[in-house]
Amino acid sequence: MRFIGLDLAWSARNPSGGVVLAWDGKKAFPVTWDPALTGDEEVGAFVRDGMDAEGALVAVDAPLVVPNERGTRAGDRALTAAYRRHEAGTYPANRARLGPVVRGEALLGRLQALGFTHGPRIVRRTPVRHVVEVYPHAAAVELFGLSRTLKYKARPGRSVEFRWAELERLRELLGSLAWRTPSLVARDLLDGVRIRGARGRALKAAEDLLDALLCAYIALHLWHWGEEGYRTFGDRESGYILVPTARGRPAARG
């Protein structure tokens, strides 16, 4: 089985990050990655080329099902309420904001043409071709026991030095997954991510790659634990987000 994480930009004008993990029965490890996937065809080809004979579970950080023209999906509201104290609420997803073509829906169509299914139910340790929507901020809160999200995104008032420190912390936490169940050994990828001193597109590429690696690990976690290892916000018809729940994580850290 392969596990593919996509930090999908809401617009094809912006680059997306992608990571493919392989599983050898004891641990997962990256086999290919790209911090700057461009158009929809390139993203679809990354998934097509990344899966193996058994298939793949693809975890996408972007809305995949958006039936509402305006407002907020019910799943987004529920997730935001659950993680508000951790500062891990989602952005409102609606067709007026994302349209006229919702990029995640277009990707979903491409993957369905390759035999992928989608939906919130994942059967434990069963080969699949399946794609789900995830949200790295809420996942990081759960997996790493964070009291609040890491603040590495570009926002008014955040210095680049502060963002470097937060992104370095994310890299460290991702490295700690080598000692978790399921295990992710990603030292080659992590050691190659330049953070301190990076600015502009280089810093964004580092951020997108680490987010994509986290998405790939979320896919592995969902598959390894099945339905006992995640929470579902929303449903298949109105849009859903899967958030992993910690299994044997270390003590909470803030």
C-alpha positions in Angstrom: 0.0 0.0 0.0 1.0 3.6 -0.6 -0.1 6.6 1.4 -0.2 9.9 -0.4 -0.5 13.3 1.1 -1.5 16.4 -0.8 -1.3 20.0 0.5 -3.6 21.1 -2.4 -3.6 24.8 -3.1 -7.2 26.1 -3.6 -6.1 27.7 -6.9 -4.0 26.0 -9.7 -2.1 29.2 -9.9 -0.3 28.3 -6.7 2.0 25.3 -6.1 0.9 22.3 -4.1 3.0 19.9 -2.0 2.9 16.1 -2.4 4.4 13.2 -0.6 4.2 9.4 -1.2 4.8 6.9 1.6 5.5 3.2 1.2 4.7 0.7 4.0 6.9 -2.4 4.5 4.7 -3.9 7.2 6.7 -2.3 10.1 7.3 1.3 9.1 6.5 3.8 6.4 9.1 5.9 4.5 8.9 8.5 1.7 9.5 7.2 -1.8 8.8 10.4 -3.7 7.9 14.0 -2.9 7.5 17.3 -4.6 7.0 20.7 -2.9 5.8 22.5 -6.1 3.3 20.6 -8.0 1.5 23.0 -10.4 -1.6 22.3 -12.5 -4.4 19.7 -12.0 -2.9 17.3 -14.5 0.5 17.3 -12.6 -1.2 16.7 -9.3 -3.3 13.8 -10.8 -0.2 12.3 -12.4 1.6 12.5 -9.0 -1.1 10.3 -7.5 -1.3 8.0 -10.4 2.4 7.4 -10.5 2.6 7.2 -6.7 0.2 4.3 -6.1 1.3 0.7 -6.3 -0.4 -2.6 -7.3 -2.4 -2.7 -4.0 -3.6 0.9 -4.4 -3.3 4.0 -2.2 -5.0 6.0 0.4 -4.9 9.7 -0.5 -5.3 12.4 2.2 -6.0 15.9 0.8 -5.8 19.1 2.6 -8.5 20.9 0.6 -12.3 20.7 0.3 -13.3 17.7 -1.8 -17.1 18.0 -1.6 -18.7 21.5 -1.5 -22.4 21.5 -2.3 -23.2 24.8 -0.6 -23.2 27.9 -2.7 -22.4 30.2 0.3 -21.9 29.9 4.0 -20.0 27.1 5.7 -20.3 23.3 5.5 -21.8 21.6 8.5 -18.6 19.6 9.0 -16.5 22.7 9.0 -18.7 24.2 11.7 -18.5 21.1 13.8 -14.7 20.8 13.5 -14.2 24.5 14.3 -16.4 24.1 17.4 -14.4 21.1 18.6 -11.0 22.7 18.1 -11.7 26.3 18.7 -9.7 26.3 22.0 -6.8 25.0 20.1 -7.1 27.7 17.5 -7.6 25.1 14.8 -10.8 26.2 13.1 -11.2 25.9 9.4 -11.8 28.5 6.7 -15.4 28.6 5.3 -15.7 26.4 2.2 -18.4 27.4 -0.3 -18.7 27.5 -4.1 -18.9 31.2 -4.2 -15.5 31.4 -2.6 -13.8 28.4 -4.4 -15.7 28.4 -7.7 -16.6 28.4 -10.4 -14.7 25.1 -10.4 -13.9 23.7 -6.9 -10.4 22.4 -7.3 -10.7 19.5 -4.8 -13.9 18.3 -6.6 -12.0 18.4 -9.9 -9.2 16.3 -8.4 -11.7 13.9 -7.0 -13.1 13.4 -10.5 -9.7 12.7 -11.9 -9.0 10.1 -9.1 -12.4 8.4 -9.6 -11.5 7.9 -13.2 -8.4 6.0 -11.9 -10.7 3.7 -9.8 -10.6 5.7 -6.5 -13.6 5.9 -4.2 -14.2 8.5 -1.5 -16.1 8.7 1.7 -15.5 8.8 5.5 -15.3 5.1 6.2 -11.9 3.5 6.1 -11.6 -0.3 6.8 -8.6 -1.1 9.0 -5.5 -2.4 7.1 -7.4 -3.2 3.9 -5.9 -2.4 0.4 -7.9 0.4 -1.2 -7.9 3.1 -3.8 -9.6 5.8 -1.7 -9.3 9.5 -1.2 -10.4 11.6 1.9 -10.3 15.2 3.1 -8.2 16.0 6.1 -7.1 19.0 8.0 -3.4 19.1 9.2 -3.9 21.7 12.0 -6.5 19.7 13.8 -4.5 16.5 13.1 -1.4 18.0 14.6 -3.3 19.0 17.8 -4.4 15.3 18.2 -1.3 13.5 17.1 1.2 15.6 19.0 -0.9 16.7 22.0 -0.6 20.4 21.2 -2.5 23.0 23.3 -2.7 25.2 20.2 -1.7 25.0 16.5 1.8 25.8 15.3 1.9 29.3 13.8 4.1 28.8 10.7 1.6 30.3 8.2 2.2 33.8 6.9 -0.1 36.1 8.8 0.0 39.9 9.6 2.2 40.5 12.6 4.2 37.2 12.4 7.8 37.7 11.8 9.7 35.4 9.5 12.0 34.4 12.4 8.9 33.3 14.4 7.6 31.3 11.5 11.0 29.6 11.1 10.9 28.5 14.7 7.4 27.2 14.4 8.1 25.3 11.2 11.3 23.8 12.7 9.1 22.6 15.6 6.8 20.9 13.1 9.8 19.2 11.4 10.9 18.0 14.8 7.5 16.6 15.6 7.3 14.8 12.3 10.7 13.3 13.0 9.3 11.9 16.3 6.8 9.8 14.4 9.6 7.3 13.9 8.9 6.1 17.4 5.1 6.0 17.1 2.7 3.4 15.9 2.4 3.3 12.9 6.0 4.4 12.4 7.2 7.0 9.9 10.9 7.1 9.1 11.4 10.3 7.0 14.9 11.5 7.9 16.1 12.0 4.3 13.1 14.2 3.5 13.2 16.1 6.7 16.9 16.7 6.6 16.6 18.2 3.1 14.0 20.8 4.1 15.7 24.2 4.5 13.8 26.4 6.9 16.0 29.0 8.7 17.0 31.7 6.2 14.4 30.7 3.7 12.0 33.4 2.5 9.3 33.9 -0.1 8.7 30.9 -2.4 11.5 28.8 -0.7 9.8 29.2 2.7 6.4 28.4 1.2 7.8 25.3 -0.4 9.2 24.1 2.9 5.8 24.7 4.5 3.9 22.9 1.8 6.2 19.9 1.8 5.9 19.4 5.6 2.2 19.8 5.4 2.0 17.2 2.7 4.2 14.8 4.7 1.8 15.2 7.7 -1.2 14.5 5.3 0.5 11.4 4.1 1.1 10.2 7.7 -2.6 11.0 8.5 -3.5 8.6 5.6 -1.3 5.9 7.1 -2.8 6.5 10.6 -6.3 6.2 9.3 -5.6 3.0 7.4 -3.6 1.4 10.3 -6.3 2.1 13.0 -9.4 2.1 10.9 -12.6 3.7 12.3 -11.4 3.5 15.9 -8.5 5.9 15.1 -10.3 9.0 13.7 -13.2 11.3 14.1 -15.5 12.3 11.3 -16.9 15.8 10.9 -19.7 16.1 8.3 -20.8 13.4 5.9 -20.3 12.2 2.3 -23.1 14.3 0.8 -22.4 17.7 2.5 -18.6 17.3 2.8 -16.5 15.7 5.5 -13.1 16.0 7.2 -11.4 13.1 9.0 -9.2 13.9 12.0 -7.0 11.2 13.5 -7.2 10.5 17.2 -4.0 9.8 19.1 -3.1 6.2 19.8 -0.3 5.8 22.3 1.0 9.4 21.8 3.5 10.9 24.3 2.3 13.3 27.0 0.7 16.6 25.8 3.0 19.4 25.1 2.2 23.0 24.3 
